[in-house]
Amino acid sequence: RQANRYNVPRLAFINKMDRVGADFNRVVTQIKERLSSRPLPIALPIGAEGAFRGHIDLIKMEAHVWPVDSKEELGSKFVVTEIPADMAVEAKAAQNFLLETLSAYNDQILEMFLEDQPVPTEIVVSTLREATVKGKVVPVICGSAFKNKGVQALLDCIVAYLPSPLEVVPPVGFHQKTGEPMEMLPDPEGPLSGLVFKIMTDPHVGKLTYIRLYSGILKSGEQAYNSTRGIRERIGRMLQMHANQREEIQIGQAGDIVAVVGMKKVATGDTITTENVGVILEKIKFPETVIGVAIEPKTQADTARLSLVLNNLMEEDPTFKVRSDQETGETIISGMGELHLEIIVDRIIREFGVHASVGKPQVAYK
């Protein structure tokens, strides 16, 4: 629904083809029926469950097979061979379905398909890219990510069929004072605009502010303007995050996701820009909380620390709320569901080392 709402092109990778119960065709049907999407398989699995060996590329009509003894290479090498004889008919039918679907978007393919002529690969790829970027179809491939089988094809598909920022509608912001719409083109030479999409408290570094840069350049040590709050902030250390590894960088530019250390008054959804631009990007809307439980520290020593930790968690997660019940004196934490609150309580105890117990909120009878 979110991808439809924001016109985000997508492709589907059917994972875990080597697991018990794997069924490629069933998943394709579910994508169509449950997600009301238009899946278009561009690969077929060779075998399934324990017999999964590789996949057939329906565009080039060739088979990519992983050697049985490729465990030490973690699926990095595969062999390109001819399509297995027992799958030739199925592969030809799947390719015909692919070409038939694409013929609706390209008259050249339609003519060649009706006249039973071979369609050049370049035309198929360019038409499929065009249809994917417009959101008309969802290319479907398959593999087993844990063993790196099919991951190469996935990366090739991302490059071949998904758009670059220059091909999609640029994000629209609004002028801080006049409210006029402003297009932020994905250009490092353009004015600075970035969206704070996540705040995280790291035990080693402190408060990390994740910013997605839409245009312009952000430099470490310079002043930036938070147009949502109307305040200036100094950009301290800037990090590029690689899962749990961090790399210090001096400059971030349009298209980058950077983590900034030491920003004080900032919240998820704020826009970082320069004062003369004064753009505010679309604000993130968060749903109201649905469930609440009471929380209390186990010892007096934990009281002050619990309050601090709850404030940090609220900054991190805007769907998490803390309030004090005046009638019972209880501290109530609210979230999006039981699991949400369970994870937060687990983090309070494990990550921040604060001992607290939770229970159901009491009704204050008078």
N, C-alpha and C positions, 0 to 999 in steps of 0.2 A: 504493500500500500504506500509506504514512504517513497519507494523507487518510482512508482507510478505518479505520485503527487509531484515529485521534483523532476520528472522525466529523466531518470538516470538509466542509461543503457546498461544491460547486464548480460552475463553468460553463466551457464550452469555447469558445475563439475560434479559428477556423481562419484562420490568417494566410497572407499571400503568395498570395492568390487571383489576383494579376496575373502570377505567375511561370509560366514554361514548365512544363507537367506538372501544374498545379494541378487537383485533382479532389476536389470537396466530398464527393460521395457515398462515395468510396473511404475518405476519412479518417473519416467517420461510422461506416462499417463496421469500420474498424480500432479505433476507440474501443470499440466493442461487443465485438469478438472478442479483441483483445489486452489490453485493460484490464479486461475483464469488467464493463463499466459499462453504464448504460442511457442512451445519448445521445438527446436529443429536439430535433431541429432546430426553431428558432423563427424562422429566417430562411433564405432560399434565395438563392444568388448569381445575379446577372443577368450571364451571360457568364462566361468564365474566361480565364486567361492574358492575352494582349494585349487581348482583347475584354471584360475585366471592367469593368463600368460602375457596379455598385451591388448592392443586395440587396432582396429582398421581405420585408416584415414580415408573418409569417404570423398574428400576433395581430390586427393592425389591417387586414390584407389591403390593403396599399398598398406602392408601390415607392419606394425612396430611391435616386435616381440622381445621380451626380456629373457636373457639366458637363465636357465634354472639355477646355475651356481654363481649368480651375481650378488650374493649377500654381502661380500666384503666391499663391493663398490656402491652399495646402497642404491641400486637402480639407476646409477648415473649413465650406464651404457645400455643401449638397446640395438637390436639388429633390424634393419629394414628389409623385409622379404615380400614375396608374393602373397596374395590373400589365400588362406587355406581353402582347399577344394571344397570342403564340406560347408563353407560359408559364402561361396561365390554368389549363389542365387540370392541369399539374404542381403549381402552387401550391395548387389546390383539394384535390388528393390529399394533399399534405403537411399542409395544415390539418386534413383529416379524420383523419390519423394522430395529429396533435397532440391533437385533441379526444378521440379514441378512447383515447389513453394516459391523458389527464387524467380521463376518465370513471371510471377505477378509483379515483380519490381524491375524487370529488364526485358525489353522486347527482343533483344538479340538472343538471350537464353531461350525465350519462348520459341523463336523461329528454329533454332538449332535443335531444341528438344523435340519439337513436332516432326522435324525432318530426320530425326534419329542420327544427327551428327554429333561428334564429340565436342563438348563445350570447353574452351581453353580455361585452365586453372586461374589465370589472372582475372578473367571476367567473373568467375564464380566468387573469388575472394573479394573483389571490389564491390560486387552487388551485395554479398553477405555483410560486408562492413557497413555499407550504406543502410541496409535494412536494420542492422543491430543498433547503429547510432540513432536511428529514428525511433527505436523501440518497437519495431514491427515484429521482430523475431528474437528468440533467445537461443543462441547456439549451445548445444549440449555435448559435452565430452565426458570421459570417464577415466578412472584409474584408482590407485591406492596410494594416497599421499604419504602414509607412514613409511612405505617402501620406495618412495619417489617414483613410482610407476605412473606415467601420464602427466607428471608435473611439468615436464619439458613442453608437452603439447599445450598445457594450460598457459604457460608463459608466452608461447608463440601466439596463442589465440588472443591474449591480452594486447599484445603488440599489433596483431593483424586486424582485430575487429572492434576493439574499444577505442573511444575517441581520445584525442589529446585535449587539453584545456582550451586550445584554440578553436576546436570544432564544436564545442557546446556553448550554450547561452551563458555569458559571464554573469557572476553574481551581482545582484542589484542591491545597493545600499541607499540610505536616505541621509540627506544633509542634516547635521545636528540641529541647526537653527531654523532653516526654512522648510525642512521636510521633503524637499524635492528629490526624486529618484536619481541615483548616480550609478552608472555602470562601472564596475571595477575590472578592467581588462587584465588578463594574466600576463603582465609585462613587468620585468624587473626594473625597467626604466621609469615606470609609472609611479603614481603616488602610493605611499604605504597604506595597506589595509590588511588586517589579519583578525581572525576570530579566536577568542579563548574558548576552547571546546572541552577542556578537562583541567581539573586541579588535583594534584596528588601530593600527599605528605610522604616524603621519602625519609626513612630513618637515618640515612647517611648524609643526604644533601639538604634536607629541609623541604620547604614548600616549592613544588615544581608546577609551573604554569605552562600548559601545552597550548601552542598557538599555531593555527594553520594560516600561512601567509597566502593571500589571494593576489596581491600585487605589490610592487615596490621591493625595497630592501630594508632589513632590520639588522642593525649592527650592535655588537656588544659594547657596553659602556656609554651608549648614547641615550638621550631622553626620548621617550615615546609618550603619546597622548592617549589616555583612555577616554574616548568620546562618549561612551555610555554614562560614565560618572563625572566627566568634565574635569579630570585631574591628570597631572603629569606623573610619569613613573620612570625611574632610571632602569635601563635594561642592564642587569648585572651579568653574571655568567650565563652563557647560552650553550645548551647541550643538544647533540643529536642522539636520539635514543635508538639502540638496537636491542630490542627485548630487554634483558636485564643488564646490558652493557651500555656505557655512556661514553660519548666522545665530545670533547669540548670544541666548539667552533666559534669563530669571531663574527661570522656574517651568515644571514639566512635570506633567501630571496623567494620571489613568487613561486608557489608550488611546493615549498618546503614545509615540513612540520618540525617545529623547534620547541624545546623545553627551556623556559627561562627560570633561573633561580633568583629568589629574593624580591619578587614583586609583592607589595604589601596589600594595597586595597584593590583587589581584583576578584571577579567572580565569573563563573561559567556563563558564557553568552556575551561577555563584554567585547567591544571592538577596540583594537589597538591601531592607531593611525598617527598622523601628524596634525598639529593644531590648525594649520592653514587649510587642510583638507576637510576635517570635521565630519567624516562619513560615519554613519552607524549601520553596520550590516544587520541582516535579519536576526532578531533575537530568538533564542531557543525557548520554546514553550514547554513547560514541565507540567505533568498531570498532578492533581491533588493526591495526597497520601490516602491510603485506604485502610490501614490497620495500625493499631498502636499497642505498645506494651509498656509496663512500668519498669524502670531500671533503678537500682540503688547500689552504691558502693558497699563492699563487704567490711571495710575498715575506715576509720576516720581519715587515715593517711591518703586513702584513694579518692576522697571526696573532691579535693581541688583538681587533682589530675584528671578525674573523670570529666569534669566540666570542660577542661581545656581540650581533651580528646574529642568530646562530642562536638565542640565548636569547629575543630579541624575537619571532622567527618562531614559536618554540614556544608563547609566550604567546598569540600571535594565533591559531594553528591547532593545536588539541589532537590532530588526527590526524597531526601531524608530530612526529617524535621524533629526538633526537640522543643518541648514546652514544659512549663511547670504548672501543675494543677493546683490552683489556689485553695480548693476545698480540702484536698487530702494531703497536700504537701509533697505529692509524688512527682518524680521526673518522668514524663511520658515521651518515649521515642516512637516516631511514626514512619512508615515506609510503604513500599509498593506491594508488600506481601510477606508471608511468614519467612520464606527463604531469604529475602532481602535483609530482614532484621536479624535472622540467625547468623548470616555472614558478618554483619556489622558487629554483633556482640562477640563473635569469634575473633574478629580483628582487634576489638578493644582489649580482650584478654591476651591473645597470642602476640599481636604485633606491638601493642602499646604497653603491655604488661600491667594493665589495671584490672584488679579483681572486682567484678561486679556480678550481681545476680538479677535475673529478670523474672517477671511474673505478670499475670493478667492485671490490667488496671482495675482498681476497685471503684464501685459506684458509691458516691458520697450521699448516704441517706441522711435526711434531716428529721 
